[in-house]
């Protein structure tokens, strides 16, 4: 049973560019959440998708947007990249409130 | 601002000792509490969750929850060098799967 898979693993972008990160949830999970983890900090909630709708959003600007597809996979898009967007981006999938699992993450470096 | 606070650490214990990790939360509406282990450069790995007052044991790990004091802890018995990692405490509400994380506590187990 595959766990949560994310791609790409690492990427480097230039300020002002746009990036798309992808996530496939664990089999049977229907809810996908995205988190940003800066170095030395705990993960910060970006938003959550359920039934292809954004169900909840954290304190992130509109430059951060997302999408969930009918097969429950999800994308995170970040426009107009800033140096401060450099972080580990984590996807978490869940079915129930007590089964929340993270993927390996996507390391984004903005130069 | 709903916050989760963890003892800042770093925490260093000898091999075989009990490691005690602590966490407090500000939102009384929080219902579920999670402990994740994160090795350097890796994504968080779920250790266990708890949502009832009292203790919950899983192998060498025991989570303790005191909702009146808004306090959660994780005890690791017979600590091993492989337990050396950052431990993240997280809380979620009753109607969503959003996790609010603390900054983490770095644990080092010395052989």
Boltz contact constraints between the chains, C-beta under 6 A:
constraints:
  - contact:
      token1: [A, 31]
      token2: [B, 97]
      max_distance: 6.0
  - contact:
      token1: [A, 41]
      token2: [B, 103]
      max_distance: 6.0
  - contact:
      token1: [A, 42]
      token2: [B, 88]
      max_distance: 6.0
  - contact:
      token1: [A, 42]
      token2: [B, 101]
      max_distance: 6.0
  - contact:
      token1: [A, 42]
      token2: [B, 102]
      max_distance: 6.0
  - contact:
      token1: [A, 42]
      token2: [B, 103]
      max_distance: 6.0
  - contact:
      token1: [A, 42]
      token2: [B, 104]
      max_distance: 6.0
  - contact:
      token1: [A, 43]
      token2: [B, 101]
      max_distance: 6.0
  - contact:
      token1: [A, 45]
      token2: [B, 98]
      max_distance: 6.0
  - contact:
      token1: [A, 56]
      token2: [B, 96]
      max_distance: 6.0
  - contact:
      token1: [A, 56]
      token2: [B, 98]
      max_distance: 6.0
  - contact:
      token1: [A, 90]
      token2: [B, 43]
      max_distance: 6.0
  - contact:
      token1: [A, 94]
      token2: [B, 97]
      max_distance: 6.0
  - contact:
      token1: [A, 97]
      token2: [B, 32]
      max_distance: 6.0
  - contact:
      token1: [A, 97]
      token2: [B, 97]
      max_distance: 6.0
  - contact:
      token1: [A, 98]
      token2: [B, 32]
      max_distance: 6.0
  - contact:
      token1: [A, 98]
      token2: [B, 49]
      max_distance: 6.0
  - contact:
      token1: [A, 100]
      token2: [B, 97]
      max_distance: 6.0
  - contact:
      token1: [A, 102]
      token2: [B, 43]
      max_distance: 6.0
  - contact:
      token1: [A, 102]
      token2: [B, 44]
      max_distance: 6.0
  - contact:
      token1: [A, 104]
      token2: [B, 43]
      max_distance: 6.0
  - contact:
      token1: [A, 105]
      token2: [B, 43]
      max_distance: 6.0
